[in-house]
Amino acid sequence: MARRVPTSRKWLVTIAAWAIGFLIFFPILWTILTSFKTEAEAIASPPSFLFFDWTLDSYREVQSRSNYFLHFYNSVIISLGSTLLGLVIAIPAAWSMAFVPAKRTKDVLMWMLSTKMLPPVGVLIPIYLLFRDFGLLDSRFGLVIVLTLINLPIIVWMLFTYFREIPGEILEAARMDGATLWAEIVHVLTPMAVPGIASTLLLNVILAWNEAFWTLNLTAAKAAPLTAFIASYSSPEGLFYAKLSAASTMAIAPILILGWFSQKQLVRGLTFGAVK
């Protein structure tokens, strides 16, 4: 029998959740509002929240100074390319860890996760030299490779968690029916784990989209994504807050829209296997 939760407690939890959500979203909201201000209003003290002269001048100047759509195209190619390549590698790896008995599986998973704890600057010089020698500097292909390797541990971990919730008897039945290893992974395992794969894809697209360290250090102009587009509005003379906010809003708008329309699939994937 389910425990009855008092109405007052429901209201308290709801209000607390909305307050925390608003607190987390407030910096993004402030950035969006600042993008519609003039530079003078952006640095005014005390700041104005809603009552100011709304203008699109910052957006016009950003678009006139920079090729937004080139940076947007680079971000799409790099984030989707690295995520899809990561899935191609991680699905067989997670399958073998989830369904092939091995004593060291947890140790391997922990070792993979530990690589995320290494400060990126610690390996910047060797990776930069490798990119220089192989002609990968300022190339989309090079960024796809490095972001795939960076996010691969997270992709494998998430897929391993989802695959563990799938009954192994189903795969054994497929083998008894004559399914090859490729057919087992592609036609049996993958369709059953679509929610988990979809949430993994979405989260890693967001991680790759927001990656700044490697994109700023391994690109110049041709392959620069939106993170470099934002950084270009910081100058030695100071920050142009309105223009920087406009550039930031243009950079985060696509990922905010993607997250809004895919939130149901994302939540479903994150809770996949939580209730049996």
Sequence and secondary structure as in RCSB ss.txt:
>XXXX:A:sequence
MARRVPTSRKWLVTIAAWAIGFLIFFPILWTILTSFKTEAEAIASPPSFLFFDWTLDSYREVQSRSNYFLHFYNS
VIISLGSTLLGLVIAIPAAWSMAFVPAKRTKDVLMWMLSTKMLPPVGVLIPIYLLFRDFGLLDSRFGLVIVLTLI
NLPIIVWMLFTYFREIPGEILEAARMDGATLWAEIVHVLTPMAVPGIASTLLLNVILAWNEAFWTLNLTAAKAAP
LTAFIASYSSPEGLFYAKLSAASTMAIAPILILGWFSQKQLVRGLTFGAVK
>XXXX:A:secstr
      HHHHHHHHHHHHHHHHHHHHHHHHHHHHTTS HHHHT SS  SS S    HHHHHHHHHS HHHHHHHH
HHHHHHHHHHHHHHHHHHHHHHHHS  TTHHHHHHHHHHGGGS GGGGHHHHHHHHHHTT TT HHHHHHHHHHH
HHHHHHHHHHHHHHTS HHHHHHHHHTT  HHHIIIIIIHHHTHHHHHHHHHHHHHHHHH  HHHHHH SSTT  
HHHHHHTTEETTEE HHHHHHHHHHHHHHHHHHHHHTHHHHHHHHTTTS  
